[in-house]
């Protein structure tokens, strides 16, 4: 994810699942990727995300 939008270490919520922003990869802009262990579940979706405040 692009740290101009979501700082590393931030907690984000997508579909009631909480994730932590851990790396930047090569994405720029409003694009993120979610790590999956099973690549057969790979898919591209447009989702609303929420940055959770501590």
DSSP file (Angstrom, degrees, kcal/mol; ACC not computed):
  #  RESIDUE AA STRUCTURE BP1 BP2  ACC     N-H-->O    O-->H-N    N-H-->O    O-->H-N    TCO  KAPPA ALPHA  PHI   PSI    X-CA   Y-CA   Z-CA
    1    1 A X              0   0    0      0, 0.0     2,-0.6     0, 0.0    31,-0.1   0.000 360.0 360.0 360.0 158.6    0.0    0.0    0.0
    2    2 A X    >>  -     0   0    0     27,-0.7     4,-2.2    29,-0.5     3,-2.0  -0.721 360.0-150.0 -85.4 118.8    1.0    3.6   -0.5
    3    3 A X  T 34 S+     0   0    0     -2,-0.6    -1,-0.1     1,-0.3    25,-0.1   0.590  93.0  73.5 -69.8  -8.7    2.1    5.2    2.8
    4    4 A X  T 34 S+     0   0    0      1,-0.1    -1,-0.3     2,-0.1     3,-0.1   0.747 112.8  27.4 -69.4 -22.2    0.9    8.5    1.5
    5    5 A X  T <4 S+     0   0    0     -3,-2.0     2,-0.4     1,-0.3    -2,-0.2   0.792 135.5  22.0-104.2 -43.3   -2.6    7.1    2.1
    6    6 A X  S  < S-     0   0    0     -4,-2.2    -1,-0.3     4,-0.0    -2,-0.1  -0.956  77.9-136.0-133.5 112.6   -2.1    4.5    4.9
    7    7 A X    >   -     0   0    0     -2,-0.4     3,-1.8    -3,-0.1    14,-0.2  -0.340  35.6 -94.5 -65.8 147.0    0.9    4.7    7.3
    8    8 A X  T 3  S+     0   0    0      1,-0.2    14,-0.2    14,-0.1    -1,-0.1  -0.323 112.7  31.3 -58.1 142.8    2.8    1.5    8.0
    9    9 A X  T 3  S+     0   0    0     12,-3.5    -1,-0.2     1,-0.3    13,-0.1   0.285  87.5 137.7  89.1  -9.2    1.5   -0.1   11.3
   10   10 A X    <   -     0   0    0     -3,-1.8    11,-2.8    11,-0.2     2,-0.5  -0.383  52.9-129.9 -68.3 146.0   -2.0    1.2   10.8
   11   11 A X  E     -AB  20  52A   0     41,-0.6    41,-2.9     9,-0.2     2,-0.3  -0.859  29.4-174.2 -94.0 130.0   -4.9   -1.1   11.5
   12   12 A X  E     -AB  19  51A   0      7,-2.7     7,-3.0    -2,-0.5     2,-0.5  -0.934  14.2-144.2-124.6 149.6   -7.4   -1.2    8.7
   13   13 A X  E     +AB  18  50A   0     37,-2.8    37,-1.8    -2,-0.3     2,-0.4  -0.956  17.9 174.3-118.5 129.7  -10.8   -2.9    8.5
   14   14 A X  E >  S-A   17   0A   0      3,-2.5     3,-1.8    -2,-0.5    35,-0.1  -0.990  77.1 -15.6-131.6 121.9  -12.2   -4.5    5.4
   15   15 A X  T 3  S-     0   0    0     33,-0.5     3,-0.1    -2,-0.4    -1,-0.1   0.887 128.0 -54.4  50.6  44.7  -15.5   -6.4    5.6
   16   16 A X  T 3  S+     0   0    0      1,-0.2     2,-0.4     0, 0.0    -1,-0.3   0.621 114.3 117.8  65.7  15.5  -15.3   -6.5    9.5
   17   17 A X  E <   -A   14   0A   0     -3,-1.8    -3,-2.5     2,-0.0     2,-0.5  -0.947  57.9-140.7-110.1 134.4  -11.8   -8.1    9.3
   18   18 A X  E     +A   13   0A   0     -2,-0.4     2,-0.3    -5,-0.2    -5,-0.2  -0.812  23.2 177.3 -99.3 132.9   -8.9   -6.1   10.8
   19   19 A X  E     -A   12   0A   0     -7,-3.0    -7,-2.7    -2,-0.5     2,-0.4  -0.859  23.4-130.5-126.2 161.0   -5.5   -6.1    9.0
   20   20 A X  E     -A   11   0A   0     -2,-0.3     2,-0.7    -9,-0.2    -9,-0.2  -0.963  23.0-121.6-116.0 132.3   -2.2   -4.3    9.8
   21   21 A X        +     0   0    0    -11,-2.8   -12,-3.5    -2,-0.4   -11,-0.2  -0.612  46.2 158.7 -71.9 110.4   -0.4   -2.3    7.1
   22   22 A X        +     0   0    0     -2,-0.7     2,-0.3     1,-0.2    -1,-0.2   0.684  52.5  12.6-114.1 -23.6    3.0   -4.1    7.1
   23   23 A X        -     0   0    0      1,-0.1    -1,-0.2   -21,-0.0   -14,-0.0  -0.965  52.2-137.5-151.5 168.4    4.7   -3.4    3.8
   24   24 A X    >   -     0   0    0     -2,-0.3     3,-1.4     1,-0.2    -1,-0.1   0.707  29.5-178.4-102.2 -23.4    4.5   -1.2    0.7
   25   25 A X  T 3   -     0   0    0      1,-0.2    -1,-0.2   -23,-0.0     7,-0.0  -0.301  62.8 -55.9  55.4-141.8    5.1   -3.6   -2.2
   26   26 A X  T 3  S+     0   0    0      2,-0.0     2,-0.3   -24,-0.0    -1,-0.2   0.098  95.9 127.6-119.0  21.5    5.1   -1.7   -5.4
   27   27 A X    <   -     0   0    0     -3,-1.4     2,-0.4   -26,-0.1     6,-0.0  -0.584  34.3-172.9 -86.2 141.2    1.6   -0.1   -5.2
   28   28 A X        +     0   0    0     -2,-0.3     2,-0.2   -26,-0.1    -2,-0.0  -0.981  52.2   8.6-128.3 143.5    1.0    3.6   -5.6
   29   29 A X  S    S-     0   0    0     -2,-0.4     2,-1.4     1,-0.1   -27,-0.7  -0.546 119.8 -19.3  89.9-156.4   -2.3    5.4   -5.0
   30   30 A X  S    S+     0   0    0     -2,-0.2     2,-0.4   -29,-0.1    -1,-0.1  -0.394 100.4 112.3 -92.1  58.9   -5.4    3.9   -3.5
   31   31 A X        +     0   0    0     -2,-1.4   -29,-0.5     2,-0.0     2,-0.3  -0.994  37.1 175.1-131.3 134.6   -4.5    0.2   -4.0
   32   32 A X        -     0   0    0     -2,-0.4     2,-0.4   -31,-0.1    -8,-0.1  -0.935  16.2-146.9-132.3 160.9   -3.7   -2.4   -1.4
   33   33 A X        -     0   0    0     -2,-0.3     2,-0.5    -6,-0.0    -6,-0.0  -0.962   8.6-144.5-125.8 150.0   -3.1   -6.1   -1.5
   34   34 A X        -     0   0    0     -2,-0.4     2,-0.2   -15,-0.0    -2,-0.0  -0.947  23.6-118.8-114.2 129.0   -3.9   -8.7    1.1
   35   35 A X        -     0   0    0     -2,-0.5     2,-0.4     2,-0.0    -2,-0.0  -0.463  34.7-178.6 -66.8 132.0   -1.6  -11.6    1.8
   36   36 A X        -     0   0    0     -2,-0.2     3,-0.1     1,-0.1     6,-0.0  -0.985  27.0-151.9-130.0 144.8   -3.2  -15.0    1.1
   37   37 A X  S    S+     0   0    0     -2,-0.4     2,-0.7     1,-0.2    -1,-0.1   0.746  89.8  57.7 -84.8 -23.8   -1.7  -18.4    1.6
   38   38 A X    >   -     0   0    0      1,-0.1     3,-2.0     3,-0.0    -1,-0.2  -0.896  66.2-166.7-112.3 104.0   -3.8  -20.0   -1.1
   39   39 A X  G >  S+     0   0    0     -2,-0.7     3,-1.5     1,-0.3    -1,-0.1   0.615  81.7  76.0 -68.7 -11.2   -3.4  -18.3   -4.5
   40   40 A X  G 3  S+     0   0    0      1,-0.3    -1,-0.3     3,-0.0    -2,-0.0   0.689  90.5  58.8 -70.3 -14.9   -6.4  -20.0   -5.9
   41   41 A X  G <  S+     0   0    0     -3,-2.0    -1,-0.3     2,-0.0    -2,-0.2   0.342  78.2 131.1 -92.4   6.2   -8.4  -17.5   -3.8
   42   42 A X    <   +     0   0    0     -3,-1.5     2,-0.3    -4,-0.0    -3,-0.0  -0.341  26.5 150.8 -61.6 136.7   -6.8  -14.6   -5.6
   43   43 A X        -     0   0    0      2,-0.0     2,-0.5    -2,-0.0    -2,-0.0  -0.975  42.2-124.6-160.4 157.5   -9.3  -12.0   -6.8
   44   44 A X        +     0   0    0     -2,-0.3     2,-0.3     2,-0.0    -2,-0.0  -0.952  37.8 166.3-111.3 126.6   -9.6   -8.3   -7.5
   45   45 A X        -     0   0    0     -2,-0.5     2,-0.6     2,-0.0    -2,-0.0  -0.956  36.2-128.8-138.3 155.2  -12.3   -6.4   -5.7
   46   46 A X        +     0   0    0     -2,-0.3     2,-0.3     2,-0.0    -2,-0.0  -0.939  41.1 168.5-104.7 119.3  -13.3   -2.9   -4.9
   47   47 A X        -     0   0    0     -2,-0.6     2,-0.4   -33,-0.0    -2,-0.0  -0.925  37.9-118.4-132.7 152.6  -14.0   -2.5   -1.2
   48   48 A X        -     0   0    0     -2,-0.3   -33,-0.5     2,-0.0     2,-0.3  -0.776  36.1-164.2 -85.4 134.5  -14.5    0.3    1.2
   49   49 A X        -     0   0    0     -2,-0.4     2,-0.4   -35,-0.1   -35,-0.2  -0.869   9.5-150.6-120.5 157.0  -11.8    0.3    3.9
   50   50 A X  E     -B   13   0A   0    -37,-1.8   -37,-2.8    -2,-0.3     2,-0.7  -0.991  10.7-141.2-126.5 130.8  -11.6    2.0    7.3
   51   51 A X  E     -B   12   0A   0     -2,-0.4     2,-0.3   -39,-0.2   -39,-0.2  -0.834  26.8-139.3 -89.4 120.2   -8.5    3.2    9.0
   52   52 A X  E     -B   11   0A   0    -41,-2.9   -41,-0.6    -2,-0.7     2,-0.3  -0.623   8.5-140.8 -85.6 136.6   -8.9    2.4   12.7
   53   53 A X              0   0    0     -2,-0.3    -1,-0.0     1,-0.1   -43,-0.0  -0.731 360.0 360.0 -94.9 144.7   -7.8    4.9   15.3
   54   54 A X              0   0    0     -2,-0.3    -1,-0.1   -43,-0.0    -2,-0.0   0.423 360.0 360.0 -93.2 360.0   -6.1    3.8   18.5
